[in-house]
């Protein structure tokens, strides 16, 4: 096991990694921007090094600064968290050349799964169902229109790189597709430095169901349950739960088997997540993509399995074999995660940076909070707006929902606007309680709850 690692991230995921390292007796080195000087991860790490200015491009995305921090601190490995450089194959390659461990899938896996078109081809070869669409990169709008007429509208234009909804556009006609293709390509070039796009059939009224994988360098790949991430707005998730209320035991078995095939096909050797779309009307599921990093919503899987997925990452990266006895448990109970973002839903979800004047986190049975926020913390305007995750477990889905409502009623955040009230309204909605929702539901719910 590593003796000292550098955490190349910020916020709650940096805090999360540091906590597991401390339990395992691993020293941690935090890096931070000038805007994050007073962040919690800086205070909790054994050592902290400033790597640049407030913009991510000047700090958390600045590879030479991170590598220099690793060298001067004597770190043996780098944990990239999620976002930033976590799925950057080039950075993983550089770490290997610098004799630094990479706590995540090796560069070859990042590269093959990071190219969404290549990933679709690999999944087809492994017998994993994928949505109808292009075989690879679509060269121009004319080719996109020709393909869309073959597979039928609506279609989705997607960048082969990146994620988070960037470089992604829906089109329902030839004219819309020509515009959407150019817009998606331009956005992808600006965000990821690569404007290549592919096309796939848009499956409407579907569920977004993902499977958590744990793998090692000895060929073991375990699928340890699914999460329902359908409650999202503009491809940004607000609430996740496990198990999915839409997944039956036979469907779960097929999903998990397909996810394991996906992991084995790409040679996965760490923690990753396979994302699927479930089309209930067609009784079919389709591969969307593999996230080759730890997910924001990983805590709900931890709560129903008793696993520590960051520990799994560390042990796999250190070369340990992860036995089925320890790392392939049967999930029990139900768990919800509410993402708490410093955003103002009444103002079109505009970011709400500022100083937290009052903060009272909820507690009690089955309640977990993952956050880097505290009273007096200044939320900077430069990064993702998420300030915490409320994770609530119950023996049943009904108990988990009731606990989540109670926990949100205890939450008190003053000084910045948040999505907490919207989440509370969602948990009280009868359609959510019945589990009757899909990927379009949250957009409708927001329109009903926050009329313009």
C-alpha positions as CSV (number, residue, x, y, z in Angstrom):
1,X,0.0,0.0,0.0
2,X,1.1,3.6,-0.7
3,X,2.6,5.5,2.2
4,X,1.7,9.0,0.9
5,X,-0.6,10.1,-1.9
6,X,-1.4,13.5,-3.5
7,X,-5.1,14.3,-4.0
8,X,-5.4,16.3,-7.2
9,X,-8.8,17.7,-6.6
10,X,-10.8,19.9,-4.3
11,X,-14.1,20.2,-2.4
12,X,-16.0,17.2,-1.0
13,X,-14.3,14.5,-3.1
14,X,-10.9,15.6,-1.8
15,X,-12.2,15.5,1.8
16,X,-13.7,12.1,1.0
17,X,-10.4,10.7,-0.3
18,X,-8.4,12.1,2.6
19,X,-10.7,10.5,5.2
20,X,-10.2,7.0,3.7
21,X,-6.5,7.5,3.5
22,X,-6.3,8.5,7.1
23,X,-8.2,5.3,8.1
24,X,-5.7,3.3,6.1
25,X,-2.7,5.1,7.6
26,X,-1.8,6.8,4.4
27,X,-0.4,10.3,4.5
28,X,-2.1,12.9,2.2
29,X,-0.9,15.9,0.3
30,X,-3.6,18.4,-0.7
31,X,-3.2,20.8,-3.6
32,X,-5.2,24.0,-3.7
33,X,-5.7,27.2,-5.7
34,X,-5.5,30.6,-4.2
35,X,-9.3,30.6,-4.0
36,X,-9.3,27.4,-2.0
37,X,-6.8,28.5,0.7
38,X,-9.4,28.1,3.4
39,X,-11.0,25.0,2.0
40,X,-11.6,22.0,4.3
41,X,-9.5,19.6,2.3
42,X,-6.5,21.9,2.9
43,X,-7.0,21.7,6.7
44,X,-7.5,18.0,6.8
45,X,-4.5,16.9,4.7
46,X,-1.1,16.2,6.3
47,X,0.4,18.7,3.9
48,X,-1.0,21.3,1.5
49,X,0.6,23.0,-1.5
50,X,-0.7,25.9,-3.5
51,X,-0.5,25.2,-7.2
52,X,-1.8,28.4,-8.8
53,X,-4.5,31.0,-9.3
54,X,-8.3,30.6,-8.8
55,X,-9.2,29.4,-12.3
56,X,-9.1,25.7,-12.8
57,X,-6.9,26.1,-15.9
58,X,-4.3,27.8,-13.6
59,X,-4.4,25.2,-10.9
60,X,-6.4,22.0,-10.8
61,X,-5.9,21.4,-14.6
62,X,-2.3,22.5,-14.6
63,X,-0.4,19.2,-14.9
64,X,3.2,20.6,-14.4
65,X,2.2,22.2,-11.1
66,X,0.5,19.1,-9.8
67,X,3.5,16.9,-10.8
68,X,5.9,19.4,-9.1
69,X,3.8,19.2,-6.0
70,X,4.0,15.4,-6.0
71,X,7.7,15.5,-6.5
72,X,8.5,18.0,-3.7
73,X,6.1,16.3,-1.3
74,X,7.4,12.8,-1.9
75,X,4.0,11.5,-2.9
76,X,4.0,8.0,-4.3
77,X,0.7,8.2,-6.2
78,X,-2.0,10.6,-7.3
79,X,-5.7,10.3,-6.7
80,X,-7.5,12.5,-9.2
81,X,-11.0,12.4,-7.7
82,X,-13.8,13.1,-10.2
83,X,-13.8,15.9,-12.8
84,X,-10.7,17.9,-13.7
85,X,-8.0,15.4,-14.7
86,X,-9.7,12.2,-13.5
87,X,-10.3,10.7,-16.9
88,X,-7.3,12.3,-18.7
89,X,-5.3,9.5,-20.3
90,X,-2.4,11.8,-21.1
91,X,-2.0,12.8,-17.5
92,X,-2.2,9.1,-16.4
93,X,0.6,8.4,-18.9
94,X,2.8,11.2,-17.6
95,X,2.3,9.9,-14.0
96,X,3.5,6.5,-15.1
97,X,6.6,8.0,-16.7
98,X,7.3,9.9,-13.5
99,X,7.0,6.7,-11.5
100,X,3.9,7.9,-9.8
101,X,1.0,5.5,-9.1
102,X,-2.3,6.4,-10.7
103,X,-5.3,5.7,-8.5
104,X,-7.8,4.9,-11.2
105,X,-8.1,2.8,-14.4
106,X,-4.8,2.7,-16.4
107,X,-4.4,5.1,-19.3
108,X,-5.4,2.5,-22.0
109,X,-8.8,2.1,-20.4
110,X,-9.3,5.9,-20.0
111,X,-8.4,6.3,-23.7
112,X,-10.7,3.6,-25.0
113,X,-13.7,4.6,-22.9
114,X,-13.0,8.3,-23.2
115,X,-13.6,8.1,-26.9
116,X,-17.4,7.5,-26.9
117,X,-17.5,6.3,-30.5
118,X,-14.7,3.8,-29.8
119,X,-16.4,2.7,-26.6
120,X,-19.6,2.0,-28.5
121,X,-17.7,-0.1,-31.0
122,X,-16.0,-2.1,-28.2
123,X,-19.3,-2.7,-26.4
124,X,-20.9,-4.0,-29.6
125,X,-18.0,-6.4,-29.9
126,X,-18.5,-7.6,-26.3
127,X,-22.2,-8.2,-26.9
128,X,-23.3,-5.2,-24.8
129,X,-26.4,-3.6,-26.4
130,X,-25.9,0.0,-27.5
131,X,-28.4,2.6,-28.8
132,X,-28.8,2.7,-32.6
133,X,-26.5,5.3,-34.1
134,X,-23.3,6.0,-35.9
135,X,-20.5,3.5,-36.1
136,X,-17.9,6.2,-35.3
137,X,-17.4,9.9,-35.7
138,X,-19.8,11.7,-38.0
139,X,-17.8,14.0,-40.3
140,X,-20.3,16.8,-41.0
141,X,-23.9,17.9,-40.7
142,X,-24.9,16.3,-44.1
143,X,-23.7,12.9,-43.0
144,X,-25.5,13.4,-39.7
145,X,-28.8,14.2,-41.5
146,X,-28.4,11.1,-43.8
147,X,-27.9,8.8,-40.8
148,X,-30.8,10.4,-38.8
149,X,-33.2,9.7,-41.7
150,X,-32.1,6.1,-41.5
151,X,-32.5,5.6,-37.7
152,X,-35.3,8.1,-37.3
153,X,-35.8,11.2,-35.2
154,X,-35.4,12.4,-32.5
155,X,-31.6,11.9,-32.3
156,X,-28.8,13.0,-30.0
157,X,-25.6,14.6,-31.1
158,X,-22.8,13.8,-28.6
159,X,-19.2,14.8,-28.3
160,X,-16.8,11.8,-28.3
161,X,-14.9,13.4,-25.4
162,X,-15.9,14.9,-22.1
163,X,-19.2,14.7,-20.3
164,X,-21.5,16.6,-18.0
165,X,-23.9,17.5,-20.8
166,X,-21.4,19.6,-22.8
167,X,-21.3,18.9,-26.5
168,X,-24.7,17.3,-26.4
169,X,-27.8,18.4,-28.3
170,X,-31.2,17.0,-29.2
171,X,-32.6,17.3,-32.8
172,X,-36.0,16.4,-34.1
173,X,-35.7,17.5,-37.7
174,X,-33.1,18.0,-40.4
175,X,-32.9,21.7,-39.8
176,X,-32.5,21.2,-36.0
177,X,-29.8,18.6,-36.6
178,X,-27.7,20.8,-38.8
179,X,-27.7,23.5,-36.2
180,X,-27.3,21.1,-33.2
181,X,-24.3,19.4,-34.9
182,X,-22.4,22.7,-35.4
183,X,-23.3,23.9,-31.9
184,X,-22.3,20.7,-30.2
185,X,-19.0,20.5,-32.1
186,X,-18.1,24.1,-31.2
187,X,-19.0,23.5,-27.5
188,X,-17.0,20.3,-27.4
189,X,-13.9,22.0,-29.0
190,X,-14.1,24.8,-26.4
191,X,-14.6,22.4,-23.4
192,X,-12.5,19.4,-24.4
193,X,-10.2,20.5,-27.2
194,X,-11.9,18.0,-29.5
195,X,-15.0,18.8,-31.6
196,X,-15.6,15.3,-33.0
197,X,-19.2,14.1,-32.5
198,X,-21.3,11.0,-33.1
199,X,-25.0,10.4,-33.4
200,X,-27.4,8.1,-31.6
201,X,-31.1,7.6,-31.4
202,X,-32.7,9.5,-28.6
203,X,-34.6,7.1,-26.3
204,X,-37.3,9.2,-24.8
205,X,-39.2,8.5,-21.5
206,X,-36.3,6.2,-20.5
207,X,-34.6,5.6,-17.1
208,X,-30.9,6.4,-16.6
209,X,-29.6,3.4,-14.7
210,X,-25.9,2.9,-13.9
211,X,-24.0,-0.1,-12.6
212,X,-21.1,0.2,-10.1
213,X,-18.0,-1.9,-11.0
214,X,-15.1,-2.8,-8.8
215,X,-12.1,-4.3,-10.6
216,X,-8.4,-5.1,-10.0
217,X,-5.3,-5.9,-12.0
218,X,-5.8,-9.6,-11.6
219,X,-8.8,-9.8,-14.0
220,X,-11.5,-9.6,-11.3
221,X,-14.5,-7.5,-12.2
222,X,-17.5,-7.2,-9.9
223,X,-20.8,-5.5,-10.5
224,X,-22.1,-4.5,-7.0
225,X,-25.6,-3.1,-7.8
226,X,-27.3,-0.4,-9.8
227,X,-28.2,3.3,-9.2
228,X,-31.1,5.2,-10.7
229,X,-29.9,8.6,-11.9
230,X,-33.0,9.6,-13.9
231,X,-33.7,12.7,-11.9
232,X,-31.6,15.2,-13.8
233,X,-31.9,18.6,-15.4
234,X,-29.9,19.5,-18.4
235,X,-27.9,16.3,-17.8
236,X,-27.1,17.4,-14.3
237,X,-28.3,15.0,-11.6
238,X,-30.2,16.2,-8.5
239,X,-31.2,13.0,-6.7
240,X,-30.1,9.4,-7.1
241,X,-31.2,6.2,-5.4
242,X,-30.3,2.5,-5.1
243,X,-31.8,0.1,-6.0
244,X,-33.8,1.5,-8.9
245,X,-37.5,1.3,-8.4
246,X,-37.8,0.5,-12.1
247,X,-35.5,-2.5,-12.1
248,X,-36.9,-6.0,-11.5
249,X,-34.6,-8.9,-10.3
250,X,-34.4,-10.5,-13.8
251,X,-33.5,-7.1,-15.4
252,X,-31.0,-6.4,-12.6
253,X,-29.3,-9.7,-13.4
254,X,-29.0,-8.8,-17.1
255,X,-27.8,-5.3,-16.4
256,X,-25.1,-6.5,-14.0
257,X,-23.9,-9.2,-16.4
258,X,-23.7,-6.7,-19.2
259,X,-21.7,-4.3,-17.0
260,X,-19.2,-7.0,-16.2
261,X,-18.8,-7.8,-19.9
262,X,-18.2,-4.1,-20.5
263,X,-15.6,-4.0,-17.7
264,X,-13.8,-7.1,-19.0
265,X,-13.9,-5.9,-22.6
266,X,-11.9,-2.8,-21.9
267,X,-9.6,-4.4,-19.3
268,X,-10.9,-2.4,-16.4
269,X,-8.6,-2.5,-13.3
270,X,-10.2,-0.1,-10.9
271,X,-13.5,1.4,-9.9
272,X,-15.8,2.6,-12.7
273,X,-19.5,3.0,-13.6
274,X,-21.4,1.7,-16.7
275,X,-24.3,3.9,-17.6
276,X,-27.4,2.4,-19.3
277,X,-30.7,3.7,-20.7
278,X,-33.7,1.5,-19.8
279,X,-36.6,1.7,-22.3
280,X,-39.6,0.2,-20.5
281,X,-41.8,0.5,-23.5
282,X,-39.4,-1.6,-25.6
283,X,-38.2,-3.7,-22.6
284,X,-34.7,-3.0,-23.7
285,X,-31.6,-1.4,-22.2
286,X,-28.7,0.2,-24.0
287,X,-25.1,1.1,-23.1
288,X,-24.5,4.9,-23.0
289,X,-21.0,5.3,-21.6
290,X,-18.5,4.1,-19.0
291,X,-17.3,6.7,-16.4
292,X,-13.7,5.6,-15.6
293,X,-13.5,7.3,-12.2
294,X,-15.4,7.4,-8.9
295,X,-18.8,8.8,-9.3
296,X,-20.4,11.7,-7.4
297,X,-23.2,9.4,-6.3
298,X,-20.9,6.5,-5.1
299,X,-21.9,6.9,-1.4
300,X,-25.4,5.4,-1.9
301,X,-23.7,2.2,-3.2
302,X,-21.4,2.2,-0.2
303,X,-24.3,2.6,2.2
304,X,-26.2,-0.5,0.9
305,X,-23.1,-2.7,0.5
306,X,-20.9,-1.6,3.4
307,X,-18.0,-1.1,1.0
308,X,-15.5,1.8,0.8
309,X,-15.1,2.5,-2.9
310,X,-12.2,4.8,-2.4
311,X,-10.4,2.0,-0.5
312,X,-11.2,-0.3,-3.4
313,X,-9.5,2.2,-5.7
314,X,-6.4,2.4,-3.5
315,X,-6.1,-1.3,-3.1
316,X,-6.5,-2.0,-6.8
317,X,-3.9,0.7,-7.7
318,X,-1.5,-0.8,-5.2
319,X,-1.8,-4.2,-7.0
320,X,-3.8,-6.0,-4.5
321,X,-6.3,-8.7,-5.6
322,X,-9.9,-7.9,-4.6
323,X,-11.6,-11.1,-3.5
324,X,-15.3,-11.8,-4.2
325,X,-15.8,-12.5,-0.5
326,X,-14.8,-8.9,0.4
327,X,-15.7,-6.9,-2.6
328,X,-18.8,-8.5,-4.1
329,X,-21.4,-8.2,-1.4
330,X,-25.2,-8.5,-1.7
331,X,-26.7,-5.0,-1.3
332,X,-29.3,-4.5,1.5
333,X,-31.8,-1.7,2.2
334,X,-32.4,1.4,0.2
335,X,-30.5,4.7,-0.1
336,X,-31.1,8.1,-1.6
337,X,-28.6,10.9,-2.3
338,X,-29.6,14.5,-2.6
339,X,-27.1,16.8,-4.2
340,X,-27.0,20.2,-2.5
341,X,-25.8,22.9,-5.0
342,X,-25.2,26.6,-4.3
343,X,-27.7,27.5,-7.0
344,X,-30.9,29.6,-7.1
345,X,-33.7,27.6,-8.7
346,X,-35.9,30.7,-8.8
347,X,-33.3,32.4,-11.0
348,X,-32.9,29.7,-13.5
349,X,-30.4,27.8,-11.3
350,X,-27.9,30.6,-11.4
351,X,-24.8,29.9,-9.3
352,X,-24.9,31.4,-5.8
353,X,-21.4,31.9,-4.6
354,X,-20.9,33.7,-1.3
355,X,-20.2,33.3,2.4
356,X,-22.1,30.7,4.4
357,X,-23.3,32.6,7.4
358,X,-25.2,29.7,9.1
359,X,-24.9,26.0,8.6
360,X,-26.7,23.1,10.4
361,X,-26.3,19.7,9.0
362,X,-28.9,17.0,9.8
363,X,-28.1,13.8,11.6
364,X,-29.7,10.8,13.2
365,X,-30.1,7.2,12.1
366,X,-29.2,6.5,8.5
367,X,-28.0,10.0,7.7
368,X,-24.6,10.8,6.1
369,X,-23.3,14.1,4.9
370,X,-20.4,14.4,2.5
371,X,-19.3,18.1,2.3
372,X,-16.5,20.5,2.5
373,X,-18.7,23.4,3.6
374,X,-18.7,25.0,7.1
375,X,-19.9,28.2,8.8
376,X,-17.9,31.1,7.4
377,X,-16.8,29.2,4.2
378,X,-16.6,31.4,1.1
379,X,-18.0,29.5,-1.8
380,X,-15.8,30.5,-4.8
381,X,-17.4,31.3,-8.2
382,X,-14.8,29.4,-10.2
383,X,-15.9,25.8,-9.8
384,X,-18.8,23.4,-9.7
385,X,-21.6,24.6,-7.4
386,X,-22.1,21.4,-5.4
387,X,-21.4,22.1,-1.7
388,X,-22.5,18.8,-0.3
389,X,-24.4,15.5,-0.6
390,X,-27.1,14.3,1.8
391,X,-27.1,10.5,1.8
392,X,-30.0,8.8,3.6
393,X,-30.4,5.0,4.1
394,X,-33.4,3.0,5.2
395,X,-34.5,-0.6,5.4
396,X,-37.1,0.1,2.7
397,X,-37.5,2.8,0.0
398,X,-40.4,4.3,2.0
399,X,-38.3,4.6,5.2
400,X,-35.4,6.1,3.2
401,X,-37.8,8.7,1.7
402,X,-39.2,9.6,5.1
403,X,-35.8,9.9,6.6
404,X,-34.6,12.1,3.7
405,X,-37.6,14.4,4.2
406,X,-36.8,14.7,7.9
407,X,-33.2,15.3,7.3
408,X,-33.9,18.1,4.8
409,X,-36.2,19.7,7.3
410,X,-33.3,19.9,9.8
411,X,-30.9,21.4,7.2
412,X,-30.3,25.1,7.7
413,X,-28.0,27.0,5.3
414,X,-27.9,30.8,5.3
415,X,-26.0,33.2,3.1
416,X,-26.4,31.4,-0.2
417,X,-29.3,30.0,-2.2
418,X,-29.4,26.2,-2.6
419,X,-31.4,23.5,-4.2
420,X,-32.5,22.1,-0.8
421,X,-36.1,23.3,-1.0
422,X,-36.6,22.0,-4.5
423,X,-35.3,18.6,-3.4
424,X,-37.7,18.6,-0.5
425,X,-40.6,19.3,-2.8
426,X,-39.5,16.5,-5.1
427,X,-39.4,14.0,-2.2
428,X,-43.0,15.0,-1.3
429,X,-44.3,14.5,-4.9
430,X,-46.6,11.5,-5.2
431,X,-45.1,10.5,-8.6
432,X,-41.6,10.3,-7.1
433,X,-43.0,8.4,-4.1
434,X,-44.5,5.8,-6.6
435,X,-41.2,5.7,-8.5
436,X,-43.0,6.9,-11.6
437,X,-40.3,9.1,-13.2
438,X,-37.9,9.1,-16.1
439,X,-35.2,11.3,-17.5
440,X,-37.6,14.0,-18.6
441,X,-39.5,14.1,-15.2
442,X,-37.3,16.7,-13.4
443,X,-37.6,19.2,-16.2
444,X,-41.4,19.0,-16.0
445,X,-41.3,19.1,-12.2
446,X,-39.2,22.2,-12.2
447,X,-41.6,23.9,-14.7
448,X,-44.6,23.0,-12.4
449,X,-42.9,24.0,-9.2
450,X,-41.1,27.2,-10.4
451,X,-43.5,28.7,-13.0
452,X,-41.9,31.5,-15.0
